[in-house]
Amino acid sequence: CSPEPRFLPSQGKGLFATRSIRKGETVFVERPVVASQFLWNALYNYRACDHCLRALETAEENAQRLLGKSSLVLPHPEQCSIRKDLHQQCPRCQVTYCSAECRQAALEQYHQVLCLGPSRDDPTHPLNKLQEAWRNMHYPPETSSIMLMARMVATVKQAKDKDWWIRAFSQFCSKTANEEEEIAHKLLGDKFKGQLELLRLLFTEALYDEHLSRWFTPEGFRSLFALVGTNGQGIGTSSLSQWVHACDALDLPMLQREELDAFIDQLYKDIEKESGEFLNCEGSGLYVLQSCCNHSCIPNAETSFPDNNFLLHLTALEDIEAGEEICISYLDCCQRERSRHSRNKILRENYLFTCSCPKCLAQADDPDATSDEEEEGEGETDDAELEDEMTDV
């Protein structure tokens, strides 16, 4: 009884319930066709499985790093779910996986092509040049990664049935040339044309494959960029967050419960001072079903990553009837409370559409102006906020 994708004349695709779904129910759990950690995130020692993005640090190590305090001790260490005894490395390039299964899955899908072997730290290797160029163009807060595109190419290169994978990737919504240009512009900023051409040349040097020759042309590369820019779903994992959820579920005497809650509240305040909003291992992935979900400012479902890896859970926020469209929000909670004008400004800039959900239609006669308060925050509406909602664990 999976939800059913349907084509819609105005929006391209939509996802519809095939049965009644109750509030709080998991609508589906989905594995991405491809996923990758963000490059700055990895560089700053947010250690995640190179395949499924499961956080690799224990909750205590995670908290110590975010706090910049190696003496911190977490109570209830048994509530940490990280199993270091299961971790494995690629014997050639030493990237780390959370398990033998992930190492094997990566090897079978894309890692044979992308394994740097002894060239891992060689700045002149084509893949390292590509990653360095990307980091110099796309600073934190990150919203995408060139390595997601590299894994798409590597997947096709390794596949026995290349056409099957090309079809799998082509089902993700792609845009018109004009829209693709806007997305590339959004991801790369003012110098995007020169930057995009440099990336394309480095991408070609590192990964060219004749089966995919179109992806390496200027138009094809731009459309690959647009595909990842509009369909990439942020992924966030955190062993600390997992530990907190496990502690919340403990049955403790009232005094102990109050002490633990106070400790956790203070810990998050201290971490925020030290590390700001960058708490999670972050990356992005392409999900077939999730990418069919349209936006609503009053969503009836939301995505999360409760397994501390790339498995996406879509959960119903309301009762959803059979035949009803399942919608998520591309905006975070604060953005959803802003005026219709402000919400649509963010959606047009980042997703290239104007929303016509029931909330926006009901506010259609509101003045097209931003309140003074919102005006001040207008400049702050950046990809960081957009990602927050998408990467909640």
TORVEXRO-459922 format. One record per residue (C-alpha): x negated, y negated, z. Coordinates in steps of 0.2 Angstrom, whole numbers, plus 2048, in hexadecimal, padded with zeros to 3 digits. Each point is the difference from the previous one (the first is absolute). Last residue first. Example, Ala and Ser with C-alpha at 12.3 -4.5 7.8 and 13.67 -1.06 7.14 Angstrom:
2
+-----+-----+-----+
:  xx :  yy :  zz :
+-----+-----+-----+
: 7BC : 805 : 824 :
: 806 : 811 : 803 :
+-----+-----+-----+
This chain:
393
+-----+-----+-----+
:  xx :  yy :  zz :
+-----+-----+-----+
: 7AB : 7BA : 841 :
: 804 : 7F0 : 7F8 :
: 7F7 : 7FE : 7EF :
: 80D : 7F9 : 7F5 :
: 807 : 7F4 : 80D :
: 7EF : 7F8 : 803 :
: 7FB : 800 : 7EE :
: 80C : 7F2 : 7FC :
: 7F9 : 7F6 : 80E :
: 7EE : 803 : 7FB :
: 805 : 7FC : 7EE :
: 803 : 7EE : 803 :
: 80E : 7F5 : 808 :
: 7F4 : 7F5 : 809 :
: 802 : 7F2 : 7F4 :
: 812 : 7FF : 804 :
: 7FE : 7FF : 813 :
: 801 : 7ED : 800 :
: 80F : 800 : 7F4 :
: 809 : 80D : 80A :
: 801 : 7F4 : 80F :
: 805 : 7F2 : 7F4 :
: 80E : 80A : 7F9 :
: 7FE : 806 : 7EE :
: 80B : 7FA : 7F3 :
: 80B : 808 : 7F3 :
: 810 : 7FB : 80A :
: 80B : 80E : 805 :
: 80D : 805 : 7F3 :
: 7F9 : 811 : 7FC :
: 7FF : 805 : 812 :
: 80D : 80E : 7FE :
: 7F7 : 805 : 7F0 :
: 7F0 : 801 : 809 :
: 807 : 80A : 80F :
: 809 : 80C : 7F3 :
: 7F0 : 803 : 7F7 :
: 7FC : 7F5 : 7F0 :
: 7EE : 7FE : 802 :
: 7F5 : 7F7 : 7F4 :
: 7F3 : 80A : 7F7 :
: 7ED : 7FF : 7FD :
: 7FA : 80B : 80F :
: 7F3 : 7F5 : 809 :
: 804 : 7EE : 7FA :
: 813 : 803 : 7FC :
: 802 : 80A : 811 :
: 7F8 : 7F2 : 80A :
: 80A : 7F2 : 7F8 :
: 80F : 80B : 802 :
: 7FE : 801 : 813 :
: 7FD : 7ED : 801 :
: 810 : 7FB : 7F6 :
: 80B : 80D : 809 :
: 7FA : 7F8 : 811 :
: 7F5 : 80A : 80C :
: 805 : 80E : 80B :
: 7FA : 80D : 7F3 :
: 7EF : 7F8 : 801 :
: 7FE : 803 : 813 :
: 805 : 813 : 7FE :
: 7F4 : 804 : 7F2 :
: 805 : 7FE : 7ED :
: 800 : 80E : 7F3 :
: 810 : 807 : 808 :
: 806 : 811 : 7FD :
: 810 : 805 : 7F6 :
: 809 : 810 : 7FE :
: 80F : 7FE : 7F4 :
: 810 : 808 : 805 :
: 807 : 80F : 7F7 :
: 802 : 80B : 810 :
: 802 : 7F4 : 80E :
: 7F1 : 7F8 : 80A :
: 802 : 7FE : 813 :
: 7F3 : 7F2 : 805 :
: 7EE : 7FF : 802 :
: 7FD : 810 : 7F7 :
: 7EE : 806 : 801 :
: 7F3 : 803 : 7F1 :
: 7F1 : 809 : 806 :
: 7F0 : 7FE : 7F6 :
: 7F2 : 80E : 802 :
: 7F0 : 7F6 : 7FE :
: 7F9 : 805 : 812 :
: 804 : 7FC : 812 :
: 810 : 80B : 800 :
: 80B : 7F1 : 804 :
: 7FD : 7F7 : 7F0 :
: 80E : 7F4 : 7FD :
: 80D : 7FA : 7F3 :
: 811 : 7F8 : 803 :
: 812 : 802 : 7FB :
: 810 : 7F7 : 7FF :
: 7F8 : 7EF : 7FB :
: 808 : 7EF : 804 :
: 7F4 : 7F5 : 7F5 :
: 801 : 80E : 7F3 :
: 7F3 : 807 : 7F5 :
: 801 : 80F : 7F4 :
: 7FA : 811 : 804 :
: 7FA : 809 : 7F1 :
: 7EE : 7FF : 805 :
: 804 : 80A : 810 :
: 805 : 80F : 7F5 :
: 7F0 : 801 : 7F6 :
: 7F4 : 7FA : 80D :
: 7F0 : 7F7 : 7FB :
: 7F4 : 7FD : 80E :
: 7F8 : 7F2 : 80A :
: 7F2 : 7FD : 80D :
: 7FF : 7FB : 812 :
: 7F7 : 807 : 80F :
: 80A : 7F6 : 80D :
: 7FE : 7F2 : 80C :
: 7FC : 7F1 : 7F5 :
: 80B : 7F3 : 808 :
: 7F3 : 7F7 : 80A :
: 7F1 : 80A : 805 :
: 7FA : 7F8 : 810 :
: 80F : 7F6 : 806 :
: 80C : 80D : 7FA :
: 7F6 : 80E : 808 :
: 802 : 7F7 : 811 :
: 813 : 7FE : 7FE :
: 801 : 812 : 7FA :
: 7F7 : 806 : 810 :
: 80A : 7F5 : 80B :
: 810 : 808 : 7FA :
: 7F9 : 812 : 801 :
: 7FA : 7FD : 812 :
: 811 : 7F9 : 805 :
: 809 : 80F : 7F9 :
: 7F4 : 80C : 809 :
: 803 : 7F7 : 811 :
: 813 : 7FF : 7FD :
: 800 : 813 : 7FC :
: 7F5 : 804 : 80F :
: 80C : 7F7 : 80C :
: 810 : 808 : 7F8 :
: 7F9 : 812 : 801 :
: 7FB : 806 : 7EE :
: 809 : 80A : 7F3 :
: 7F4 : 7FC : 7F1 :
: 808 : 7FB : 7F0 :
: 7F9 : 7EE : 800 :
: 7EF : 808 : 802 :
: 802 : 80A : 7F0 :
: 805 : 7F0 : 7F7 :
: 7F1 : 7F7 : 807 :
: 7F4 : 80E : 7FB :
: 807 : 7FF : 7EE :
: 7FD : 7ED : 800 :
: 7EF : 803 : 806 :
: 7FD : 80D : 7F2 :
: 805 : 7F3 : 7F3 :
: 806 : 802 : 7EE :
: 807 : 7F3 : 7F4 :
: 805 : 803 : 7EE :
: 806 : 7F2 : 7F5 :
: 80A : 806 : 7F1 :
: 7F9 : 7FC : 7EF :
: 80E : 7FE : 7F3 :
: 7FF : 7EE : 7FB :
: 7ED : 7FD : 800 :
: 7FC : 812 : 7FC :
: 80A : 7FF : 7F0 :
: 7FB : 7EE : 7FC :
: 7ED : 805 : 801 :
: 804 : 80F : 7F4 :
: 809 : 7F4 : 7F5 :
: 7F1 : 7F4 : 800 :
: 7F4 : 80F : 7FC :
: 80C : 805 : 7F1 :
: 800 : 7EE : 7F9 :
: 7ED : 7FD : 801 :
: 7FD : 812 : 7FA :
: 7F9 : 80D : 80D :
: 811 : 807 : 804 :
: 803 : 803 : 7ED :
: 7F1 : 80C : 7FF :
: 808 : 80C : 80D :
: 7FC : 810 : 7F7 :
: 7F0 : 7F8 : 7FA :
: 7F9 : 7FE : 812 :
: 7F7 : 7F1 : 807 :
: 7FC : 801 : 812 :
: 7F1 : 7F6 : 806 :
: 7FC : 7F6 : 7F1 :
: 812 : 7FD : 7FC :
: 804 : 7FA : 812 :
: 7F1 : 7F5 : 7FF :
: 806 : 7F8 : 7F0 :
: 812 : 7FF : 806 :
: 7FB : 7F8 : 810 :
: 7F6 : 7F3 : 7F7 :
: 80F : 7FD : 7F5 :
: 80C : 7FE : 80F :
: 7F4 : 7F4 : 808 :
: 7FF : 7F5 : 7F1 :
: 813 : 7FF : 7FE :
: 803 : 7FF : 813 :
: 7F6 : 7F1 : 804 :
: 80E : 7F8 : 809 :
: 805 : 80E : 80B :
: 7FC : 813 : 7FE :
: 810 : 809 : 807 :
: 80C : 7F2 : 7FB :
: 7F9 : 7FD : 7EF :
: 800 : 813 : 7FC :
: 812 : 800 : 805 :
: 804 : 7F0 : 7F6 :
: 7F7 : 808 : 7F1 :
: 80A : 810 : 802 :
: 810 : 7F6 : 800 :
: 7FC : 7F8 : 7EF :
: 7FA : 810 : 7F8 :
: 811 : 808 : 805 :
: 800 : 80B : 810 :
: 7FD : 812 : 805 :
: 80B : 80A : 80B :
: 7F8 : 810 : 806 :
: 805 : 80F : 7F4 :
: 7F0 : 7FD : 7F6 :
: 7F6 : 808 : 80E :
: 809 : 810 : 800 :
: 800 : 800 : 7ED :
: 7ED : 7FE : 7FF :
: 7FF : 80E : 80E :
: 809 : 80C : 7F5 :
: 7F7 : 7FB : 7F0 :
: 7EF : 805 : 809 :
: 805 : 812 : 803 :
: 7EF : 807 : 805 :
: 7FE : 7F1 : 80B :
: 7EE : 7F9 : 805 :
: 800 : 7F1 : 7F4 :
: 813 : 7FC : 804 :
: 7FC : 800 : 813 :
: 7F0 : 7F6 : 7FD :
: 80A : 7F3 : 7F7 :
: 80D : 7FE : 80E :
: 7F2 : 801 : 80D :
: 7F8 : 7F1 : 7F8 :
: 810 : 7F7 : 800 :
: 802 : 802 : 813 :
: 7ED : 7FC : 801 :
: 804 : 7EF : 7F9 :
: 809 : 7FD : 811 :
: 80F : 7F6 : 805 :
: 808 : 7F4 : 80C :
: 7F1 : 7FB : 80A :
: 800 : 7F3 : 80E :
: 7F2 : 7FF : 7FD :
: 7F6 : 7FB : 7F0 :
: 803 : 805 : 7EF :
: 7F4 : 7F9 : 7F3 :
: 7EF : 804 : 809 :
: 807 : 811 : 806 :
: 805 : 804 : 7EE :
: 7EE : 7FD : 7FA :
: 7F9 : 80A : 80D :
: 80B : 80F : 7FC :
: 7FC : 7FF : 7EE :
: 7EE : 7FF : 803 :
: 801 : 80F : 80B :
: 809 : 80A : 7F3 :
: 7F3 : 7FB : 7F3 :
: 7F1 : 805 : 80B :
: 7F4 : 7F1 : 801 :
: 804 : 7FD : 813 :
: 7FA : 812 : 804 :
: 806 : 804 : 812 :
: 80B : 80F : 7FA :
: 7F4 : 805 : 7F2 :
: 7FC : 810 : 809 :
: 811 : 807 : 7FB :
: 80B : 7F2 : 7F9 :
: 810 : 80C : 7FF :
: 80C : 7F7 : 7F5 :
: 803 : 80D : 7F2 :
: 7FF : 80F : 80C :
: 80B : 7F6 : 80C :
: 810 : 7FF : 7F6 :
: 80D : 80E : 802 :
: 7F7 : 810 : 805 :
: 7F2 : 7F8 : 80A :
: 80D : 7F5 : 809 :
: 80B : 80F : 805 :
: 7F1 : 80A : 806 :
: 7FA : 7F2 : 80B :
: 812 : 7FD : 806 :
: 802 : 813 : 804 :
: 7EF : 801 : 809 :
: 806 : 7F3 : 80C :
: 7FF : 7ED : 805 :
: 7F5 : 7FC : 7F1 :
: 7EF : 7F7 : 800 :
: 7F6 : 7F9 : 7F2 :
: 7EF : 808 : 801 :
: 7FB : 7FF : 7ED :
: 7FB : 812 : 7FC :
: 806 : 80A : 80E :
: 811 : 7F8 : 801 :
: 803 : 7FE : 812 :
: 80B : 809 : 80C :
: 80A : 7FC : 80F :
: 809 : 80F : 809 :
: 7F6 : 7FF : 810 :
: 804 : 7ED : 801 :
: 812 : 804 : 804 :
: 809 : 7EF : 802 :
: 811 : 802 : 809 :
: 7FC : 7F5 : 80F :
: 80D : 804 : 80F :
: 7F2 : 80A : 809 :
: 7F7 : 7EF : 803 :
: 80E : 7FC : 80D :
: 7F7 : 7EF : 806 :
: 7F5 : 7F7 : 7F3 :
: 7EE : 7FB : 805 :
: 7F8 : 7F0 : 7FA :
: 7ED : 800 : 802 :
: 7FD : 7FD : 7ED :
: 808 : 7EF : 800 :
: 802 : 7F8 : 7EF :
: 813 : 800 : 802 :
: 804 : 808 : 7EF :
: 7F1 : 80B : 802 :
: 804 : 806 : 812 :
: 813 : 803 : 7FB :
: 7FB : 80B : 7F1 :
: 7F3 : 809 : 80A :
: 80E : 803 : 80E :
: 80D : 806 : 7F3 :
: 7F4 : 80C : 7F9 :
: 7F8 : 7FA : 7EF :
: 805 : 809 : 7F0 :
: 810 : 7F7 : 7FB :
: 809 : 80A : 7F3 :
: 7FE : 7F8 : 7EF :
: 806 : 810 : 7F6 :
: 7F1 : 802 : 7F5 :
: 7F0 : 7F6 : 806 :
: 806 : 804 : 812 :
: 7FF : 7EF : 809 :
: 7F3 : 7F6 : 80A :
: 804 : 7EE : 801 :
: 7ED : 7FC : 800 :
: 801 : 7EE : 7F9 :
: 7FB : 807 : 7EF :
: 80F : 80C : 800 :
: 80C : 7F1 : 802 :
: 7F6 : 7F6 : 7F4 :
: 803 : 80D : 7F2 :
: 812 : 804 : 804 :
: 804 : 813 : 802 :
: 806 : 80A : 7F1 :
: 810 : 809 : 7FB :
: 806 : 80B : 7F2 :
: 810 : 809 : 7FB :
: 805 : 7FB : 812 :
: 809 : 80C : 80C :
: 812 : 7FD : 804 :
: 80B : 803 : 80F :
: 812 : 7FD : 7FD :
: 810 : 7F8 : 807 :
: 7FA : 802 : 812 :
: 810 : 7FD : 80A :
: 801 : 7F1 : 80C :
: 811 : 7FA : 7F9 :
: 809 : 80F : 7F8 :
: 7FE : 805 : 7EE :
: 80F : 804 : 7F5 :
: 7FC : 80A : 7F1 :
: 7F7 : 7FD : 7EF :
: 7F9 : 7EF : 806 :
: 7FA : 7F5 : 7F2 :
: 7EF : 7F9 : 7FB :
: 7FF : 7F2 : 7F3 :
: 7F7 : 7FD : 7F0 :
: 7FD : 7F3 : 7F3 :
: 807 : 7F1 : 809 :
: 80D : 7F9 : 7F5 :
: 806 : 80E : 7F5 :
: 7FF : 80D : 80E :
: 7F8 : 811 : 7FE :
: 803 : 80D : 80D :
: 7F5 : 809 : 80D :
: 80A : 80D : 80A :
: 7FE : 802 : 813 :
: 7FA : 812 : 805 :
: 80E : 80C : 804 :
+-----+-----+-----+
